[in-house]
Amino acid sequence: SCEEIMENTAEDTKGTDVAVKGEAAIKPEFLTTKEKFHEFVDSEWQGSKSEKASQNDTDEEATETCVDEPEAKKLKLDPEEKQKAWKSDNKRLRGQNKSRPHTKPTTYDEKRLCLSDNRQCPFGDKCHFHHDVAEYMASKPSDIGENCYLYDTFGKCAYGLSCRFAKAHTTPDFKTMEKADLVKAFEGRNLVKNNLSKDLQNRLRKRSVLKKANTVFIGVFASILICLFCNKLQTSSDKPPPVKTVGPLTDADVIKLRPCEKKQVDFQDKLYLAPLTTCGNLPFRRICKRFGADITCGEMAMCTNLLQGQQSEWALLKRHESEDLFGVQVEGCFPDTMTRCAELINNNADVDFVDINSGCPIDLVYKKGGGCGLMTRTRKFEQIVKGMNYVLDVPLTVKIRTGVQEKCSIAHKLIPEMKNWGLHGRSREQRYTKLADWDYINTCSKLASPIPLFGNGDILSYEDAMKARETGVSGIMIARGALLKPWIFTEIKESRHWDISSSERLDILKDFTNFGLEHWGSDTRGVEKTRTFMLEWLSFMCRYIPVGLLERVPQKINERPPYYIGRNYLESLMISQNVGDWIRISEMVLGPVPKNFSFLPKHKANAYK
């Protein structure tokens, strides 16, 4: 039990309660060793599983799901020691796991039910899917639970017999049931906006989407250059024009909205959930909205992929009805593509603002001139901002870092020239390994006044937020802090430390599961996609240290925890940094993983290596 483990480790840790640099201060009675921690977690899990499965099955499952946890974070060394360490181990653990196994969506569905239903299948004997419903139901993986969230919430489940909760809405003769009152209540109600229609996707692929405002903005310069090159500034009526036109100009094409006529957004004193790649998906944003986030933003989308009509990229623009103040973030390095993308979003998506990502430190983006590379290409940057602002009817914001190099801040030079900003208190080289420079953010906020400026970096408690507000920023943007504990928005608004229990945290994961099944589907594909995104989130959430276990409150975002035992088994399981333990947590809400399931986190989390 937890009490026995704590008694046994109390003697071992006696006299070692001296504060260690870079390590979180945890009450001595909860401290333990790596070996004893994993022994406790594994023994409790095996004990709970023994009643349901034989020992052989358990050993096989443990072998399949167990993945070594990452090494402990290395402390910051002196320059000389750092050079020696670099020579001895010429491998830096930072960025992403680029060699992750890619699992296709069809991997977990060996044979699905044919969509022909009761009709004659046009493919006949060549069809690879099931036509016998009884045979399909016999071969289908067992149901995860007795209640289907989609059926209970909306009155019907669109996934029918393929749903992993199908018994809740299926009759003995394999007919799907519906709740007429709930179906009628949700009839005509659009819960998720900004879906990519097939018509728009086809027109984007054929490059036939009409862009009048963009043509006016860019075409003016192109036409002048062509005319000068051809030495034909005047053409006779019987000769074709030197520039291909798309029709007569109207007032709507030439007269753009004045700044005061554009949609206004009140950014003052708002809590902003930062755009987060992979983890900042729609179900996660819904969780943060419930805890008090004021502004949400979609994940970073590549402008070229949006212009090509890629379904996966347009999925990043989806907006739930609960997101009352929502924006999208786009990334690109060329003025023409960014301007076309801005107009495309303006005409085909419901957003409150559009954000330019000029803060992304990833090499793949930076080396192409995008992300924070734009900060050093000020001419291109200016053209992008002016072009996008010209075609948009909503505010344009920009997220930047202090600079590219660690000791060379340039944000203060760019700020006076821009409209709305989201300022990141780190350089590119710092990434997330060093604390944000809030003194510099304070300087920038004074330069930006009265232009709205958001500060971002290292906020993990309401005390951090209060200190950030003292700098004079218009609002606070929260990124990793929301991944570690999404209830941080409640803490800030109520000015308190919330000692949330493990059961309450499990309820949050259950809500995420329900939102994920609604968003990605309740069939096998949707279940495993929900599980994958949950595991990505748990790779951050495991770093949260419960308030009741801390000797010094609050927890700092760059402090790593030593090995410690929670107040109960579930709390101990949630603080484990072993991938196998994250999979165990997912099995509590999404059932057992498939036999061929594998997972490797996207981020190496350099701040904890």
N, C-alpha and C positions, 0 to 999 in steps of 0.2 A: 504494500500500500504506500501512498504518498507519505504518511506519517513515519513509517519505518525507514524509508529511504532518507528522509530529512534527518532522522535521529542518527542514522549511520554516517551521514556526510557532515553532520554538525561538528564532530570531533576532528574530521579530516581537514575542514576549512577553518578551524579555530586558529587564530593568529595570522590569517592570511587576508584579513579584511582591509588591507591597505589599498587606497585608491590607485588603480592602474590607469595610465594614460590611454585614452581612446576606448575605455571599457565602461559599460554602464554599471552603476553602483546598485547591487541587489542585496537584499537582506540576507545575512549569513545563513539563516536556517533553511533557505531555499536553494543554496548553492550545492552543486554536486560535480561529479566528473563525467567525462564523455562516456566512459564504459558503463557506469552505473545508470546514466540517463537512458541510454539505448536498451540496456538490460531491463529496466523498469517498463519502458514503452512497449517493447516487444513481448515481454511476459504477460502484461495485461491484455494486449491484443490477441495473443495466442490463446489465453484463457477464455476470452469472450467468443473466439471462433471455434473452440473445441467442441462445443455443444452442437454446432451446425454442420461441421465438416470433419472428416477424418484427419489424422495427423499427416498422412501422405499428401492429401490435397492441399493442406495448409503449407507444407514445405515447398510444394511446387509453386504456389501462389507467391510465397515470400521470395523465392528465387526469381520469379518473373518481374515483380514490382520493385524489388529493392535496388536502389541506386545509391552509390556512395555520396555522402553529403560533402559540400565544398569544404576546402581547408579554411581554417580560421583566418580572419583578416590580419595582414601583416602590418605592424606598427610603422609609422613614418620614421625613416632612418635619417641620420646625418648625411650630408653630401658625400663624404668619403666612404661611409658604410654602404650608402646607396649605390655607389659606383662598383664596389666589390660585389654586392648582391646581384647587380645587373650582369656583371661578367660571369658570375657562377651560374646564373639561371637566366639565360637570354630569352625569356618568354614572359610577356606581360599579359596578365589576366585582366582584360578590360573589353568593353564593348559587348558583342553578341556572340552566342554560340552559332557560328556560321555553318557547321557541319551537322545540324540537327536532322534527324530522320524525318522525311516528308511522308506523311500518311495520307493516302488518297481517301476521299469521302466514301468510296464504294468498298473500302477494305472490310468494314464491319458488316456489310450486307452481302451475304453470300448469294442469296437468290430472293428477289423481291416479288411482290404481287403485281401481276400485269394490270395496267391501267385500263384495259379494255372492259373491265368489270363483267357484266353479264352479256355483253355484246360479243360477236364473233371477232376474234383477234385477226387483224389483217396479215400478220406474219405467220400464222398457222403453226406448223411444227417447228419452224425455225426460231420461234420466239424463245428467249432465254429466261423468261419469267414464269412464275407460278400462275396456273389458271384454276387449279383446284383450291378453293378457299380452305377447306378442312386440312388439306395437305400442307398449305402454307402456315396455318396456325399451329400445326404440330411441329414444324421445323423452325418456327420463329423463336427467338430468345424469350425466356420467361419474363412476365411483367415485373416492373420495378416496384410498383405499389398498387394499392387498391383504388386510389382516387386520382383522376386525371384533372390537372389544374385547368387546362383549356376547356374541358367539358363543364367543370364546376363554375368557371368564371364567365364564359361566353355562351354556354348552352349547347355547344356542339364542338367536336374536335375535327379539324380539317384533315387529320392524318388517318382517320378511320381505323381499319384493322391493323395498319402498320404502326399505330401508336403503341408505345411501350407501357401504356396504362389502359389498353384496349378493353379489358374486362369491365371497366367502370361504365362503358357506354356501348357495349355489344350484347345483343340478345343471344340466346342459345343457338339460334339458327343463323348466326353471324350477320345480323343486321345492325346498323349503327343507329343509336338513339339520339334524340335531341330534346332540349328543354325549350319549348316554344316561347315562354315568357322572356327568357334571357336572350334568345335569338332575336326577338322583336326589339328588345331594349338596345341592342348593339347594331341594329340594322341601319345601314347608311353612315355609320360612324367610322371615321378614319383615324385609327389610333397611331399609326406610323406614317409620317409624311416623307417626301423627297425620294420616292421610289423611282427607279429608272424604268420607263415604259419601253416596250418593244419597238414602238414607232420611233422614239427618240434615239434609241440605241442603233437602229438601222440607219437613220439619217446621219448619226455621228460617224458610223463606220464608212458610209458613202461620202462623208465630208460635204453634206448638202444642207447643213444647219445654217440658216440665214443669220448673219450678224451685221445689222445695219449700222449701229452705233460704232462698233469696232471698225467697220469699213470706213466710216467718216473720219475716225480718229487716226487710223494708220494709213488709209488710202490717200489722204490729202498729201502726205509727204511722198508717198510712192508716185503719185501722179505728177507732182512737180519734178521729181528726179527724172522720170521717163520723158517728160516733155522737154526738159533741158538737154537730155541726152540725144533726143531725136531732132532738136532744133526746130520744133514745131509747136510753138506756144499757141498758135491760132490754126484752126482747121476749118476747111470749107464744109458747107452743109452736105455735100454729096460724098464726103469721105468718112469712114468709120472713126469713132473716137479712139485716141491712143490708149485709153484705159478701159478694160472691160467693166461695164456697169451692171448693177443688179436692179435698176429701175429708177424712177424719178425720186428726188429727195423731197421729204416732207418736213414740216416744222418739228415733228417729233424726232427726226433724225438729226437735225442741226442744233436745236435748242436743248441743251442739257439742263438737268435740275440744278438749281443753286444750292449751296450747302445748307441753307436754312430750310429748303423744301424737302431735303432727304429725311428719311425716317430717323428719328432721334432715339438714342438709347441712354438711359440714366445709369452711368457706371459708378456713381459716387457711393462709397462705403459698401460695396458688394463683395461677396465671397465668390471667387471664380474658380471652378474646377478646370485645371489646365488640360489642354489636349494631350492625351497619353496614347502612344502607339500600343496596339495589341490589348492592353488592359482597359483603355478608356472607351470600351464598347458601350452600346446602348443599354444593356441590362445593368452594367456597373454605374452608368450615369443616373439611371433611375434610382439606384440605391442611394447615391449621394444626394439626389434631389429630396428624398424622403428625410435625410438628416439635415437639410437646410442649405444646400448649395444654391446660390442665387443665379449664377451664370454657368452654363455648360457649353462645351465646344466639342465638335466631332474630332476623330483622329486625323492626323496629318494625311492629306491626300495629294498624290502627284498630279500636277495639272495636265501633263501629257496623257496619262492614263484616263483621266476624266474626259478629255477631248476625244479619245479613241472609243469611248463608250464601254469601258471595262466594268462588268457587273460588280466585281469584287471591290473596285475603287469607289463606285457610286454607293455601295453599301455603307461606306464611312460617312456619308452625308445624311443618313436617315435620322429622323427626329421623332421622338415620342411626344405625345400630346401633353405630358407632364412637364416637358422642358419649355417653360414659358419665355425664357431668354436664352436663345440658342444661336451659336455661330459655327461656321466651318473654317477649317484651316487648310490652306493650299500651299504647296511648295513648288518652286520652279526657278529657273535662272535666266529666262529670256522674256523681254517685255511683250512680244507679240503673243506667245502662247499663254502667258499669265493674264493678259488683257482679254483674250478670247475665252479663257476659262472663267474669268470673273463675270463676263456677260452671260455665259452659259448658265452659271449658277444663278445669276440675277433673274433670268427669264424662266428657269425651270425648277427652282428650289425655293422653299419657304425658310428663309434664314433672317436673323436680326442683325447680323454683321458678318463680315468676311475678314479672316485673319491671314496675314502673310507670315509664313514661317521663315524667319531669318535668324533662328537660334539653334537649329539642329546641328549637333556636333559630329554626327556619324560620318565616317570617311566616305562612304558611298555617295552621300549627298554633297558633302563639302568639296570633294575633289572635282565635282562637275560645276562648281560655282554657285550651288544652291545652299540653303540653310544659312549658317552664319558666314559662309563665304560671300554672301551678298554685302556684308558690312564693309568689305574691302574693295568692292566693286561699286562705288558710290554712284557712278554715272548710270549703270544698268539699274541699280536700286531705285534711283530717282525716276527713271523711265517706267519701271514697273509700277511704282506707287501712283504716278500721275495717270498712267493708262488705266489701271484698275479703278481708281477713284473716278475717272471720267465716265465709265460705263455702269458703275454701281449705283443703285437707288438706296442702298443701306450704308451705314458707316464702315470704313475700312480701318482695321487695326493692324499693328505690326508687333510681332514678338521678337525681341533681340536679346543678345547677351551683352555683357560689359565690353567685350571685344573678342578677338581671336586668340591673341597671346595672353598669357597669364598676367603679366605686369605692364600691359599696354592697352589701357582702356580707351575706347574711341566712341562710346555711346553718347557722351556729352556733346560731341561734335555733330552727331546726326539728329539728336532730339529736337533742336529748335526748328528743323526743316520738316518735321513730320506732323501728322494730324493726331492720331491716337496710337498709343504704344502699350505693349506688354513687355516690361523690362525684366530680364533674367540676370540675377546677381552673380553670374560666373562668366569666365571666359570659356572658349572652346576647349583649351588645353586642360582646364580644371575639371571639365565634365561634372562629376558628382562627388569627387574625392575630397574636395576642400569646401570650407564653409563659404556661403554667399557673402558678398561684400555689400552690407547694408549701408555703410557709410557713403559709399559711392552712389548707391541708389538714392540716398537722401539728397546728395548733390544734384542728381539728375531730376529728381522730383521738383526741386526749386527752379531748375532751368525750364522744365516743361510747363509749369503753371502759367495759365489756367487749363492747359491741355490735360485730359485724363491720363494718368500713368499708373500702371499696376506693378507692384513689387512681387518677386517670386524667389523663393529659395530657403530651404531648411526649416520650414514651419511645421511643427509637429504637436503644438499645444497652444492653448489660448494665450499663454504668457508670451510665446514667440510672436503670436499675431498682434498682441498689444504693443510689443516693442516695434514691430514692423509699421504699425499705424502711426507711431511717433515720428516716423521719417517724413510724413506729409504725403504719402502716396494716396491716390484716389481709392484704391481697393487692393485686395490681397488675392494673389493667385496661388493655389495649392496643388501640388502635383504628387510627389512621393508620399507626402503626409497623408493624403487621401487613400493611397494604396495600402499603407500600413494600418490606418484606422479611418474608415469613411465617416465615422461619427465625430470626426474632428470639427465639422461644421457646427454640430450641436454644442460641442464644448466651447467654441469661440463665441457663439451667440448667447450662451448661458453663463459664460465666464466661470467655468468649473472644470475640474479634472474628473472624468467619468471612469470609475473603476468597473468596467463592463465585465460581466461574467462570461464564462466559456459557453454556457447554454445560450446566452443572448447573441454571442458571435456565431454560434451554429445556426440560430434562427435567421441571421443576416445571410448566411450562405444558402439557406433554404429559400429565402426570397430571391436571391440571385438565380438559383436553380429554376424557380418558377418563371422568372422573367426571361431566362435563357431558353426555356422550352417554348415560351410564347414567341420569342424572336427567331430562334433557329429551328424549331420544330420538336415534336415529342416522339418522332420515330427514332430508330437507332442512330441515324446520322446526326440528328439534332441533339440527342442525348450525349453522344461522344464529343460533339463540338462544344456543347455547354461544359462538359467535363474538362476539355482542354483549356478553355478560357478561365475556368475556375482554378485550375492548377497553376496557370500563369499568375493569377492574382495571389494565390497562396504562397508563391515564391517571394512575394513582398510582405504579405500579411503575417508571416511567421516571425518577422523581425520585431513585431509589437511586443512590448513588455508590459504586463498588467500593472496598473498603478499600485495595487496593494502589495506587490512584490518589490517595488523600488525603495531603496533606502534614501534616494534623493530624487524628488519630483521637481520638474518633469523629465521624461526621457528625451535625450538629444538625438537628432536624426542620424548623426555620424558616429554614435557610440555603439559598439558591438556588444551584445550580451555574452557573458560567460555561460557555461553550462549550468542550468538550474532546473528545478522541478516545480511544476505548477501546483496549485492548491487542490487540484483533482486530476484524474487521468485525462479527461478531455482537454483541459488547459495545457497539460504537459504535451499532449499530441499536437496541439495547435502551435506550440513554440518550436517544434522540431524542424530542423533545416534539412532533413532527409526527404528526398523525393518520394520514397516509398510510403512515408507517413502522410504526405499530402494526398497520395492516392487512396490511402485508407479513409481519410476525411471525405473525399469525394464519393467513396462507396457508401458512406452513411446516408447520403441524400440522392445518389444516382445509381445505386446498385453496383454489383460486381463489374469490374472492367472486363472487356473481351480478352480472349486468350492471346491474341496478337497485338495487344495494346502496348505502346511505348511512349515515353514522354521525356523530353529534355527541355529545361527552361530556356526561353529566348534570351534572357539577359543574364550575363555572368555576375551582375551586381558588384561592380568594382569597389563600391563603398564598403563592402563586407568581405573583401578578399584580401 
